[in-house]
């Protein structure tokens, strides 16, 4: 091999003080591919940026040197200066510098639209920032040194040791190795806790940028920009905010401390780490062979977001431009002949943006706002795991920001999203060449207030523009016109034009634009291809469960005295509470409060969803007469109360509620019938009722509801709420929360990246960290176990513990009851084996009682646990619905087996007993919608035992015991709990977080 060396001026070597290093030809060739040369624009002071990282550690730098910082620096467009903080959407030539598009004086649009001209690109300044290595440097050190690092981190993070105590413990371990003569000299071990974290790659601060934000306008500044500011006053015109306090530290150095910070994580940096995980790239869906437009077929069954229309509409390599008259258009990049679809790229990521606020403190109001990005290209069983969701930033409290402040908070991640739309080269695990990774924001999925803030539309209580999807006004919400499809959809391009008018307008003009057109400027509008109405998803969870259903119970049923306590033990209120308390729920289902008649407010959407599922049964039980019918009358009013303005007729109201229960499962048409029936009963409606009229459009655009509703993001908020913090304002609480999130990612990635020859001691320490986080911080261990062990066949997963062989002749009650039915079932399953009993003299394959079956305590299908009566720990999950053709039948699961004979593939089956039913059971008021509502009525009897494959198990059920006044018998009413269609094997996000062993 040649030893001659030559100058290398790649992006990595150019950071040397000499601007180059001497390398061999082979290394130069490798560097040219991996670290292409960076073109430095004129007028950019690279030395100023070189000191930017020093500002990052101004409050506390690492005592030990980490070595030369060999990291890549992104390219800066020549037309942008680093001191250009304010975003300029109209990058104009000098001859047009003083010309600004004006908002038209007339409030009505002209009849003939003018042809726009002189389009200019919507440009965005880029910042240079270093990023840490994707491969922990500790992997280059001895296993004993890595173990010492791990012990130190565990003592500090989980053992509550101070930084000094943990550092002393690290030095003690390294000194012991030094005395024994086994401490390596190269690479030299570090001797401080912070340096140990960085060597291991689990120091969250390496990936978090602490932006200083103005306490008034929330304009953000990087640490380098704060260092260069001439004064602490905010640079935004007319803003009186003060950015930082300046003081002298113990060493006599002037230090600037930001008054308010917003922690932020790079979207591109997070994706770089994810693509270096083993197996992550293979999990990303390859949509290049998909056929768009399949959901135009009425018989096509959508299973995920990739079946929605928007999945195939997103484009890459585009530039957004604005004309002199405000027209906004997207065109291909200058060096591209045409735009390309996002689905044409192997790694074209479809992202969902979610923003929400949560209360962090108990003793005073404090709302923090996480910004999440979910990757829709991952399978649904992996998409909503915490380790696969990017928390890009957490907006600081104590108050929720307004839309202008939100724009500043979204600016860093939006800038990176614009880069991803045009492709970013990244290392991919297992691939030699760099891959082009593209991404676009497919959906803005938030609750209604947050969605209106983020996309710049008027609030949901606005008089003229309360809906972000149509031109309805607040008056039409309580008229049939709001529910008969007579409205007109919003014009996204008109909204974009008015949005950019609003950006440069005076405050008075902005209010006029908001009043007349219902839109304000949003930072998302600078993204090429972004449409504020079309790409905003209506959140089904908040709209239906927390909106319409809550309105029904709180305003109509409880507020209208439909469940009063008049009548003592036989009052509607008492019967309502008793039947709810008698419901036998599956173990994974959230329980309802026992005193719901008194404590009528439910806090969680999941509780309202559970209540609606059984509403047809509990209202029938509460209102029924001696003939098991609902009276066609109004219930008596309690004393000293005033009758509401709407009709209280129980039968009419019950018929309307059946439409709601059916519409929550099937869609928009039944919801429209419910709203129209409510108007007939003079029940006042809200914006949620009218917004639900867009449910069908949402499903067509984004796929099934369960693929994009917000249950998973609400769970993430709950996980962050449980993180311990010091309660300090100014963004310090949010910094602690984001550190916890990023550290969870880093520990998970460290576990996946451990070398094959890693000692068991080190793996045990990593598992110890995971177990602690599973107990304290959101079931991380359970998520990893689900990720690693989910089976593809029938979506069925068995317990992690291997089941033991049993003797079928001695198993069951009475003993041996399972042997003959399993033998008969296996004969039909494997007819070629000619199975015979083990005591038979006939020719064939013996079916040995003690060698063919293993008993299971439970199985999981679609993430939901199903138990059996043979195991008392899982008895509560022994009821389920099984498929029978195109119908469902309720059964009780007696036993679960894995059977196998000779070398055939083992088969998982269940022994079940059907709930007995016949035509003598009287008609129920919900019978017309029983199949849709998933309600089945049966006797309290069980049929004979039969064996079925577990693939026929469809969903769990709730069992409600009632007494029939007509039959004078007890009955069982069973209600399904799947919330998806019969053909869909989907499950709810929260169901992935159950205990693993189930015992």
N, C-alpha and C positions, 0 to 999 in steps of 0.2 A: 504494500500500500504506500502511496506517495506521502512523503512528509513535508512537501512544500506547502507553505501557507500564503494566503492572499487576503486582501482587504474584503471584509464583509460589511455592507452598510444596510442590512435589513432593519426592520422595525425594532427588533430586539437588540441587535448589536449597536444601532445608532444611539442608544441610550448611554453608551459608554462616554466618559468625558471627552474622548478623542473623536466621538461620532462614528467610530468603526472599531472592529476588532479583527485580528488575523485568525483565519480558519482555513481548514483544508477544503479542497474543491467539493468533496462529498458533503461536508457540513454546509458549505455555501449553497449548494443545490437544495439541500433539505430546508435551510432557512428561507430561501426564496419562495418555496411553496407555503410554508407554515407561517412565516412572518414577512409578508410582502412589504417593500419599502413604502414609507409614509410620505406623501407629498406635503411639505409644510407650507401653509399659505403665507403670503407676504403680510407683514404687519402683525404677526402673532408672536408674542414673547414666550418662547418655550421655556425660558428659565423661570418665568412667573408661574407657569403651571407645574414646573418640577417641584416647586415648593408647596404646591397645593396639598399634597399628601401630608406634609408636616402639620398643616392646620387641622387635619383630621384627628391627629393624636395630641392636640395642644393641651387637652385636659388630662392626659395621662398616657405617655408613650411607653413602649416596651423597654424594660431595662436591658434586655439582651438583643444584640444585633441578630437579625434574621438572614443576613447575607445579602448579596446583590439582588436587586429587584428586577428580575428578567421578565417583564410582562409587556403585553402588546398594547399599543396606543391606537385608538380608533382615529380615522381620518376626519379632518375638519374641513367643511366646505370653504373655499377661498372667500366667498362673499360674506362670511360671518365673522364677527369679532367676538372674542371671549368676554369683553366688557359690555356686550350688547345684551342686556338682561331682558328687556321688554320684547315680547313677541310681536313681530311685524307680519301681518297677514298679507299686506299688499306691498310687495317688494317692487317699488316703482323706480323708473328712470328719473334723472334729474329734471327732465323737461316736464314731468308730471308730478314733481315732488309736492307741489302746493295744491294739486287737484285732488279732492276727496269726493267719493260718491255721496250724494246727499239723499236723505229720505224724501220721497215725493211729498209735495204739499198736500195733494189730494189724498183723502183717506181711502178712496176706492181705486182699485186697479184700473189702468186704462183699458179701453176696449181692444186695441191692437197693441200687441207686445212689440217693443222695439228690438231690433237686432243688436245684440251686444258685440263688443269689439275690444281689441287690444288686451287680450288675456295675459295675466302674469302669474307665475307659479306662486303658490302659497308656500313660503319657505319657513324653515325652522332652524334656529341656531343650534349647533351641536356642542356638547361639552366633552373635553378630554378627561377620562378617568381611568385609573388603573384598576385591574381586577386581580384577585389572588389566583394562585395555581389551582387547577381542577383536581390534581392528584396530590394527596397529602405528602409533604416532604418527609414526614416521619417514616414512610414506607422505605426510605433509603437508609434508615438507621437500624441498629440491632434490635431484635425483639425485646430484649431486656430493658432497653431504653424506652421503647414505646410503652411497655407495661408500666414503667415508672411514671411516664406522662399520664397514662390513664388513671393510675391510682391517685395522682395529684388532682386531676380534674374531678374525679368522683368525690374526693374529700372536700373540695371547694363547692361544687354545685349541689351535691346531695348530702354531704356530711356537714354542711353549714360552717366549714372552716373559712377563716379569713384569708385574704390573699397572702398575707405574710406567713401565716401558719402553713398554708398549702405549699408555698414556696420553700419554706424550711423543710417540710416533709420530702419534697422533691430532692433537695440538696442532700438530705440524709441518705436517700436511696442511691443517688449517684455516687456519694462518697463511699458507701459500702462497696459498690462495684469498683471504685478506684483502688480501695485497699486490697481487694482481691485480684487486682490487675486485669480486670475484664472490661474496664471502661474504655470505649473506643476513642481515638483521638480525632478521627475524621469519618463522617462529619461530626463536628464538635457538638456534644449535647448542650441544650440550653438549660438554664438553671432558674427560670422564673415561670410562674404560673401562666401569665399571659402568653409568653413565648411558647410554652408547651401546648397551649390550646391551638396556637397558629400552626405549630409543627404537625399537630394531629388533623388540622383542617376543620376543627369544630369550633372555631372562634367566630361567633355570629357577627361581631363588629367588623370583621374584614369584608363582609358583604352588605353592610348597612351604611347608607349615607345619611348623616344627620343634617338635613337641610334646616337652615335658619329661616324662619318665616316671620313676616311682619305681624305683630299682634292685631293690627287693624285690618289690613287688606289681604293678609296671608300670602303676599308675594314671597316666593322662596328664593334663597341664595345658597349656593354651595359653600362649604367651608373656605375654599380658596377665594371666593368672591367676598365673603365677610372679611377676610384678612386684608383685602385690597380696598375696602370701602373707605372713603375719606372721612366719613362721619357716621354716627349711629342712626341718623334719620333715614327713613325709607325712601327709596329712589323713585317710587311711583308718584306722579304729580298729584297734588292736593291730598296726599296721605300724610297724616301726622304721627304715624307709628314710629316707635324706637326699636331698633333691631337688637341691640346688644348693650351690655354693661361692660365697661373696661376697668380693670384694676391691675395692680402690680402683685405678682406672686412672691413667694419667699425668696426666690432667686433673683428678684429685681426685674423680671421679664413682664412686659405688658401683655395681658391676656384678655381676650374678648370673649365674654360668655353670652350666648344667645338667650334672649328673654323667652322665646318660644321656638321649639323645634318640631319638625315632622320627620320621623324615621322613614326611610324609603329603601327598598331593595330593587336592584336592577332586574327588569323583566328578561332581558337578554342574558344576563349573567345566570339567572335561575335556570333558564332553558339550557344553557351550556352545561351546567352541573347535571341536569336531568338526563341529557343525551349521553352523558358519560356513565350512567348507571347501566349495569348489565341487564339486558332484556327490555329496557324502556323503549328504545327505537323500534323494536319488533312489535311492541304493544300498540304503537301508533297506527291507526287505521290507514291503509293505502286505498285512497278513493279514486285512483286513476282509471280503474276499470268500471266504475259505477255508471249506471245509466240514469241521467237526470229525468225528472218529470214522472217518476213512477207513481207518485201519490195522486196524479190525475185520474188514475184508475180507481173507481169507487170500491172495488173489491180488494185493493191492495192494502195490506195490514202494515202500518208503520210501527217500527220497534224502537227507533232511537232518533237522535237529531239528524243523522245523516240521511234520513228519509224526508226531511223537510225541504222546501223549495230553496231557502236561502243557502243551504249547504253548497249548492252548485252555482250560485250567482256571484260569489265573492271573487274579486279580481286582484291581480298583483301587477307590479311594474307600472303603476299609474301615478299621475301627478294631478293634484287638485289646483284649479286656477279660478280666479275671480276677474270678471270683466269690469269695464268702466261703469256700467250701469248696475253692477251688483250681481250679475248672473254667475252662478257657480257651475263649473263643469269639470269632469275628469277626462284626462286624455293619457295615451301611452307616454312613457318616458322618451326623452329625445333620442336615446340610443336604442330604442325598442321599436320594431315595426308595428307591433300590436300588443294589446294586453293579453295576459294569460290567466286562466282560471286558477284559483287556489288549489282546486282538486287535481290539476295537471302536474303538481309537484309531489314527489314522494313524501316529503315532510312539509305538507301544507296544513298548518294547525288552525283549527276553528276555536276561538276563545269565547268564553262567556264572562262578562264583566259584572260583578256584583258589588254594591256599596250599601252598607247598612250602618246604623248606629246602635250602640248598646250602652247600658248603664254599668259603670265599672265600680263605683263607690257606693257604699251603703249609707254613710253618714251625711252625704251631700250630693247634689246632682252633678254628674260628670258623664258626658256622652262622648265616647270614642268611636271613630268610624273606620273600620277596616276596608281595604280595597282588595278584593279577591279576583283572581283570574283562574278559571277552570278550563282544562284542555278537553274539548268535546271529542277529540279523536281517540281518546283512550276508551277502553271498554267501560261500561257503566259500573261494573263491580270494582274498578280501579280509579275511575274518574274523580270520585268524591272522597278518596282517602286523603288525609291531611298531607301526607308526604308527596302527593301529586298535585296539590293546589298551591298556587303562588299567592302569597299575601304580599302585594307590592308595596303597600304603605298602610299606616294607621293614622288617620286624621286626628289631631289632638282636640281635647275638650277645653273647657267644660261645656261649651255650647255647641250646637250643630252649626256648621258654616252655611253661609248663603251661597247662591250659585256662583258669584264672582270668586269667592274664596275656594269653592270646590274646583273651579277651573285651574287655579294655581296648584292645588293638590294633585290634580290629574295630569298636569303638564309633563312631569318626568316620564311616567309610564306611557303616555300618549306619544311622546317623542320617540320612544323606543319602538312602539307599535308601528309607527310610520317607517322606521328602518326595516322592521320585520316584513312589512308588506312588499318590500323590494328585495328581500332575501338577505340573510346573514350567514356567513360560512361558520360552521361549527364542527368540532370534533365529535364523532359518533363512536360509541363503544363497539369494537369489533370491526370497524371499517378503517381502511388505510387512508383513504382520501377524505378531505374535508367535504362535508355535505352542506348544501344550500337549504336552510331552514326558513320557511315563510310562515307568516301568521297574520291573522286578521280578526277583528272583533266581530263575531257573528251576532251576538245578542247582548243587549243591556238588560239584565234580569235583576230587578230590584223591586221593593215594594213601591206603591204608587207615589208617595211623597218624594222618595229618593230618586225614582226614575224621572219625575218631572224636573227635579233639580239638575240632574246630570245631563239630560238631553236638551235642556233649555226651554222646555215648554211651560206654559202657565200652570199654576197650581190646580189641584183637583177641585178646589172650591171657587175657582174663577167663574165670574158670571157668564162670560161669552165663550170661553175656551176651556172648559173643565176636563175634556177628554183629549188625550194625546194622539188619538187614532181617527177621530172624525170631527165634523163641524157642529156637533150637538151643543146646545147651550144649557144652562142650569135649569131653565124653566121646563124644557122638554123631558127632563128626567122623570117627571111625574105626569107625563102624558103618553098615550099609546104611540105617538110619533117617535119616541125614543127606543121603541122595541119592535118596530115593523120594517126594519132595513130601509128606511126612507132617508137616511143620512148620507153624506158624501165623505169619502175618505180624505184625510189630510194630504195636501200636496207637498211632498218633501222638498222639492226644489224651490218652491215658493217660501217654505220655512227657512231654507238655507240662505236665500237672498235676504230675507228680513233679519235673519240672525246676524249676518255680517253688517247690515245697516246699523243694527243695534250696537255692535261692538264699538264703533267710532262715534256714536251719537252722544248728545248730552243726556244727563239723567232724565230730564223732562221728555225728551224725544224717545228714550228707551221705554219709559212708562207708556207713551202713546203707542209705540210698536207692540208692546205687550198687550195693551188693551184691544188694539185693532186686529192683531194677527196672532196673538197668543204665543209669542216666542221671544226668547232672549238669546244672547250669544252663549254658546257652549264650546269648550275647548275640543270636544269630540268632533265638531264640524270641520276641523282642519284635516281630518283623516280622509284620504281619497276613498271614495266608495261609501262613506258613512252617510246614512239617511236617518234622521232623528226619529221619525215615526215608524218606518218599516222595520228597523233593527231594534226597536224597543219591545221587549216581551212583557205582556200583561201577566203579572204574578198571580197564578191560580190560587196559591196558598193564602195570601193576604186578601185577595178579592173575594173568594168564595168562602173560605173557612173563617177567617177573622173579620170579614165584611158582611156578606149576605147571611150566613148562618148565625153569626152573632147578632145581627139585626133582628132576625126572626125570633130568637129566644128572648133577647133582652128587651126589645121594643114591642114585639107583638104578643108573645106567649106570657112572659112574666109581667111586662109593662101593661098588657091588656087584661090582666087578671084572669087568664085562661087556665091557670093552675093554682087556684086559690086554696086556702086551708079550710074553707067552710065545709063542714061535714065530719070533722073529727078524724077517726081512723080510716074512714071510707072517703075522705076528701080527695079531689084530684091531685093535690100536692102530695099527700101521704102515699097514694098509689104510685105517683111518679117517682118518688124517692125509693120506695120499696122495690120496684121492678129494676131500677138501675143497680141497686145494691145486690140483687139476685143474679145479675148477669155473670156467667162464667166466661171470662176472657182468656184468649191465648196469652202465654207468658210474655210475649214481646210487645203486647198492646198496652198503651198507656191507660192506667186506671182513671176513672172519673171520680170526683169527690163524692163521698157518701151523703153529704148534706147539700146536694145540688139544689134542692128546693129552697134552702135558706141562703147558701152561698152561691148566687146565680151567675157569678162572673168567672169564666174560665180564662186562664192566662195564655195557654198555648193553642196554636192552630191545630195541633195534633189532637187535642182534647175535643175541640169543636168537630173535627172530622169523625172521631169515634162516636160522638153523640149523634151526628146526623145519620150515621150508618144504621143505628137502631131506632131512630126517631119514628118511623112508621109503626113500630111495635109498641113503643112506650107511650105514644100519644093515644093509640087505640086502647091500650090498657087503662090509661088515666081517664079517658072520656067515655068508655063504653057503658051501655046500660045493661039491664038484666038479660037482654037478647043478644049480647055481644055485638051490638051495633052502635055507631056513633050518632048521637041525637042531632036532629036538624034544628037545633035551638041554640040560644046563647046561654052560657052559664050565669048563675046569679052573681051579682057584684058584692064584694065584701062591704061591710058597713063603713061609712065615712070615706068613701072613695068616689071619684068622678069617672064616669064612663068615658072611654077613649072615643076619638072621632071616627074610628073605622069600625066595620062590622065585626062582631064577635061570634058569628055563626060557626059552630064547631065543624059541621060537616063540610061546609064550603071551604073553611080554612084548611081542613085536613086534605081535601082534594088538591088545593093549591100546593100544600107542603109535599104531596106525592110528586108533583112536577119538579120541585126543587131537589128532592132526594134522587130522582131519576136523572135530572140534568147534571148533578154533581158527578155522576158516573158516565153519562153518555155524551153530554155536550150542550150546545147552545140552544137548540130548538126548544127543549124542555125548560131551560132557564127563561127563555122568552115567554113561554106559556105561564110560568110561575109569576113573572113580573106583571103580565097583563091581568092575571087573576087577582093579584094584590091590588092593582089599580081599581078593579071592579069592586073590591072590598074596601076601597078608600084608604088603603094602607100607604103612608108616605114612604117613598123609596129614596135611595142615596145614589151617589155616583158609582158605587160598586155594582149596583144592579145594571146600570147602563153599560159600564165597561165590560161586564160579562158577555155582552152581545158580540164581542170581538173574539171570543174563545175559539170559534171555528177557524178564523183567519190565523190565529196564533199557532194552532196545531198544524195547519197546512204549511206555515212558514218554518216552524221550529221542531216539528215532530210531536210525539206523544207528550202529554203534560208532565208525566213523572220524569221525563228526561231533562227538564229545565226548571222545575219548580224549586223553591228555596229552602226546603227542609234541610238539605246538607249545609248550606251557608248559615242557617240559624244555629245548627249544631256547632259549627266552627266558632260562632260568637260565644256560645256557652263554654267551649273549651278555653277561649281566651279569658272569659270572666273568672275562671278558676285559677288563673296564674297569680302567684304571689308577687306583690309589688310594694313600693314604698309610699305610694299615695301622693307623690310630688306632681304638681301641675307643670305647665309649660312644655308638655310633650314628653316628660320623663316617664310617666306611666306607660304611654304608648311605645316608647323605646324598649321598655322591659317586655311588653307583650310581643313585639316583633322579634326581639332576641330569642324568646322562647320558641316562636314559630320557626325561625330560621335554624336554630340549634337542633330542633327535631328533624329537619331535613338533613342537616349535616351529619348527625349521628347515624341516621338511616343510610346515608350514602357511604359513610365510613364502614359500616357493617357490610354493605354489598361489595365494597372495594378491597376488603382484606385479602392479602395474598393467600395462595393455596397452602403455603407452608406455615401459616400463622399458628402459634402455639395455642392450646386449648385454654390456657390461663387468660390470654388476651380476649378470646371469644367470650369467655365467662364474664369478664368485666364489662364488655359491651352489652351482653344480655342483661347484666345487672342494671345498667343505665336504662335500658329499654323497659325493664320491669318496673322500675321506679316511676318512669314517665307514664307507663300504662296505668299505674295506680293514681297518680296525681294529675296527669295532664291529658286525659282524653283517650284512653284505651289504645295507645299506639301499638302495643304488642298484639292486641287483637287484630288491628288493621293489617299488620305485617303477616300474621298467620293466615288471614283470609286471602291476602294477596298471593302468598306462596302456595296455598293448598287448594284453591278453588278448582273444581273439576269442570271439564267442558261437557261431558256426556250427560244429557238431561239436566244439566246445571245442578247435579246432586253431589253433595259432599258428605263423606262418612266421618265418624269421630276419629281424632288423631290417634287414639289408642287402639291398637289392634284387638279385635274381638276374638275370643277364644272359641274353639269348637265345643259344641254342646251335644248331648245325647237327646235326640228328639223323642225317644220313648220315655224319657224321664223328665222332660221339660213341659211346662204348661200346667193348667188346672182345668180338668183332671189330667194327670200325666199321660203323655203320648197322644194328646188331642191333635197336635200339629203334624205328626208324621204322615198320616194318610192323605191329608189335603195337600201337603207339600209334595208328596210323591205324585199325586194326580196332576198337580200344576206343572211339575218338572217334566212329566211325560208329554204334556201338550207343548211345553217350551222347547224341549229337545227330543222330537219324535225319532230321530235317527239313532239315538242311544239305546232304545228299547229297554227302558228302565224297569226293573222288577224289585219287589220288596227284598230286604236282606234276609228274610226268613223263608222266602219262596224258593221252590225247586225249579221254577221255570227258567228257560234260557234267556239271557239278556244281561245288561249291566246292573250289578247290585246297587241299590240305593241305601248305603250304610247309614244307620241312624246316628252314629257317633262320628261320622267323617265328612258329612256333606253340608252342614249348616253351622253358621256362626250367628249368635244372637246379638243384635245391636240395641243400644239403649235409646238412640235417636238418630235421625238423619237431618241434614239441612238441604233444602231445595230452594233455590233462588234466594239464599241467605236467611230463610225462615226455618226455625227448628220444628220438627214433628217428632213427638214421643210416642209411647205405647203404654198400655195398661200393665204390661209385664214388668215395668220399671216404675217404682213409685215416685222417683225424682222427676220423671218426665210425663207423669200422668196428666197434668194440666194441658199438655199439648197433644193429647191423643185423639181429639176430634178434628176432622178435616172434611173438605169436599173432594170427591174424586170424580173424574170425567167418565161419562157413559154416553158415547156418541157425541151429540152436540148439547147434551144437558149435563147437569151436575147432581150428584147424590151425596148427602151427608152420611158419614160413617164414623165409627170409633175404631181406632187402630189398636189391635190387640197385641201384635208382636211384629218386630222387624227382623229380617234375616238376610244374610248373604249366603246363597247356596251355590255350590259348585260340584261338578262330577268330572272325574278324570282331568283332562287338560283343557276343558272348555272354559271360556271366559266367565268368571263368577257373575252371578246375577243378584241384584238387590230387589227384594219383594217385601210386601206387607200383608199380614193377615188382618182382615177388617171385618166388621159387622155393621150392616146398614141400619139406619134408623127407620123403623117401620112406619109406613104411611099408606092410606087408601082413600077411596072416594067418599067415605063416610065423614071425613073431617069437614066441618062446615066452611063455607066461603069466608074469606077474610077481605077487608076493604082494600088491601094492596095487591090482590091476586092478579089484576091486569098488568102490573109491572113487576111481578114476583121474580121472573127470570132475570130482569135487569137489575133489580135491587138485591138479588142474591139471597132471598128469604125463602125458607122451606119450613113447612109445618109437619110435624110427625108425632106419633105416640111416644110415650116414655118406654119404649121397648126396642130391643135389638134383634136383628135377624141372625141367621146362621152364619158361621165363619166361612170366609172365602179368601183366596189369595189373589192379589193384584200386583202388577209391577209398580214400583214407586214412581215411575214416570206418569202414572195416572193421578197421582196426588196433585190437586190443583191449588188449594189455598187453605189457610186455617179458618176457623169459624168461631163466632160467639154463640153461646147456648143460653137461651132465655126460657126458664120454666114458667108456664102460665097454667091457668085452670079454665076450662071451657064450661060456661054456664049451660050451653045447649047439650053437650055430650055428658056433662057431669064427670069429666075425666081431666087428668093432668095431661098437658101437652108440652112438647119441646119445640121452640121456634129457633131455628138456626139461621145466622146471618153471615155471609161470606166476608172475608177481610183481605181481599187481594187488590181491589181498586184498579185492576187492569182487565182487558178483555180476555175471553177464554183462550184465544190463540196466542196471547202474548205471555212470555215467560219473564216479564219484568217484575221487579220488586222495589220497595221503597228504600231510599238511601239510608235511613236510620236502622234498617234491619241488618246492616253489615256489622254492627257493633255489639253483637251479643256475646255472652261468655262462651268460651271455646269448648269446655268439656261438658257443660250443661249439667253438672252433677253437684 
